[in-house]
């Protein structure tokens, strides 16, 4: 296996901005928030994460997925990241109603790439506006943590 070389500039976002929202979407034909984060990690970092596309069947299963994303209960392969120490490709987690149900990819500290049912994929601030009060925490995939660096 060859070494992974991560982008050092946020220009990689241009490949994702404008992707349309599609419930349970996991490819360039349409993505939901998890599908977008999953696509970015695969394409830019060569990291495969579970699809969870079939996991939205019941509220109980949605809660189970939320537990994986909850900053207080992060589990392998996700490591919690202290706010202020986030870096490119970390996952930002937000409340969707009462559960941890929306994720985004950190572009640079203060900005995220994400998609929602109301907007195609775009880059916007996560520490202001509607996102700030919904913010729960950051997580870094263990393979990104192993790469180290300041990205």
N, C-alpha and C positions, 0 to 999 in steps of 0.2 A: 504494500500500500504506500502511495506517495504521500509526502507531507502536504498538509493543507496550508494554503496561503490565503489568508483573509484579506479582503479589501481594506484599505486604510482610509479611503475617502467615501463619503456618503453618496457618491454618484451612482452606486449600485441601485439605489432606490428607483431610478428612472425605469428600470426593467419591471417594476411592480405598480408604480403609480398609474391609476386608471383601470386596473383590473376590476371587473365588476363583482358585486356581491352575488353569491349564490348559496342558499342554505346547504350546509354539509359539503360545500365545494372544496375540492382539494387539488385543483390544477388551474392552468391559465385560462380555462373556459369560464371560470368563476370560483370564488373562494369565500369562505366565511373567515372570521378573525383567526381561528386556530389554523385553518387551511393556509392562510397567508403566512403566518409565522412558520408553519411547517415547511412551506414552499421556500421561503427565504433561507431557513437553516439548511435545507437540502441543497439548494442551488449555490448559495454563497459560502457555506461552511462545510459542506459534505457531511452533514449530520442528519441521520434519519430518526424521526420521532413517530410515535404511533399516530394513526389517522384519526381515530375516534369518530369517524364519519357515521358509523352505525351506533354510536353510543348515546345518541340523543333520544332514545326511545321513551324513557320515562323520567319523571321528576327525580326519582331516586338515583337514576344513572347520571343525570345532570349534576346532582349534588355530589356524586362520587368524583366526577371530573373536576368539579369546583374544589373539592378537597385536595386534589393534586396541585391545583393552582393557588390555593390559599397560602398567603405568606406565613401564616403561623404553623402550617402543617406541610410545608414543602418536603417532598420526598425524592429519592433518586429517580431519575438522573438530574433533578433540578435542585440547585443550591440557592438559598436566599442571598440576596445582595442588598447591602445597606444603602438606603437612598444617599445619593451623592457619590457613590462608587459605581454606579451603573455605567455600562459602556456598550458600544455598538454590538448588536445582535442579542443583547439581553432581552428577556421577556418582561414586559410591564403588564401587571394584572389589575383589572378594575372591576368594581361592582357592576352587575347587571341586575337591577332590582335588589334582591337581598342576598344573592350568591355571587361568588367570584366567577363571572361569566363572560368577561371580555378581555382579550389579550391583544397586545401590540408588540412590535419589534422596535427596540431603541435604535435610533439612527445615530444620534449624538446626544449627549446629556441635554435633556429638555425637549427633545423632539422624538416623535414616534411615527412609524409607518403602520397604518391599520386600515381596516375596511369595516363598514357597517351596513346594515340593511338600507340605510338612507343615503349612503355615499359610496362611490367607488374608492378603491385604495388611494390613500393620500398621506402626505406628511403634515403633521400639525403638532403644536405644543401639547405636552401632557401635564404640565405643572400650572396651567391656567384654565380659565373657563370651566366648561362642564366636566372636564376630566379630573381636575385637581381634587374635588371632594369625593370622587369615586375611586381614587387611587388606593390600591391595597399593598403593592410591593413589587419588587423586581426579583427575577430569578435568572440564573445563568445555568445553561446546560453544562454538565460536568466536563464534557469534552472541550468546551470553550474555556472553562476555568483552567483546564490542563495546559492550554496554549499560553496562558499568562498574558503579559503585555499590558498596555494601557488603553487598548481599544475598548 
